[in-house]
């Protein structure tokens, strides 16, 4: 089974809604990283163009990607611009730090 990495960069206020939706779908493994940045539309009127954001990373099987991406987009969406992005990347290999060995895709079930 092929693995994918779903990476979402969203506004911090949307995190709780996204987490809840993913938990309801049975996604059990994700990483949340606090970040600052700006996209295509920085606030040029502010001294600091950077805004608080979060980056979410989820490893999962290819057949679950579309549903997870749709859930993130629905939960994080608002009418204001600059809500974030979602990207899907191929995963070539995953290794376990504890065993130092390559991890089988079924051991990373989300």
N, C-alpha and C positions, 0 to 999 in steps of 0.2 A: 504494500500500500504506500502510495506517495504522500509525503508530508509537505505542508505549506506553512509559512509564517505569515500571520496576519498582523500588520502593524497599523495601529490607529493613533493619530495625534488629534486630541480633542480638547475643548475648553474644560477647565477643572470643574465647573458647575455641572457638567454633564456626566461626570464619572460615576456618581452613585446610580443614576438611571441605567447607564450602560452595564455596570457590574450586576445590578439586579436582573436585567434582561438576560445576561449571559448565564447567571446562576440558574434561572428558570429553564434555560435550554440544556442544562447539564454540562456546561463548560466548567471544568474543575481546576484547570491550570492556566494561569495567566500572570504576567508581570506588569506592574504599573510603575512608571518612572516619572517623577515630577520634573518638568522642564520649563524653559522659557524660550520664546521664539516669536517669529512673525512670518506670515505667508506672503501671498501676492498683494495684500492690501495692508501694509503697515500704517499705523497711526502717525502720520507725519507731523501732526500738531502737538505731539507729546514729546517731552525730553527723552523718554525711554520708549523706543519702538516696541520693545519686547513685551509680550503678554504671558501670563501664567497659563501653562498647558500641562497635559499629562500624555504620556506615550504608553500605549498598551501593546503588549506583545503576546501572541497566542500561537502555539504550535498545535496543529491539528491535521487530521486526514483530509485529503482533497475533497472527498464527498460531503464534508461539513462546511466547507469554506463559504459557499454562497449564502447559506442560512445565517452564519455568524456575521458575515459582512452586512447583510440586510438588517440584522438585529442592532448592530452598532450604529449604522446610518439612521435607523428609525429612532433609537434612544437618544442619540446625540444631536439630532436635527433641531434647528430653530430657524426663524425667518431672518435672523441677522447674518451678515456675511462673516466669513472667517471662522466657521465652526470647526474646521479641521479637515483631515484627509484620512483615507484608509487605503493601504497598499497590501498586495498579496505577493509574497516572494517564494520561490522554490527553495526547498531545503535539501541539500545534498546528503549530509550526514549529521547525526547527533551522537554525542558521546556522554557517558555518565562519568562524572568526576569521581564518585566513590569506587567504581569498578575499573575505571580507566579504559573501558571498552565501549565499542559502538553500541548504541541503544536501539533496540528494535522499535519500529513505529507503534506497535500495539502496547508498548509500555508507556507511551506518552499520551494515552487517551485523554481527551478533553471532554 
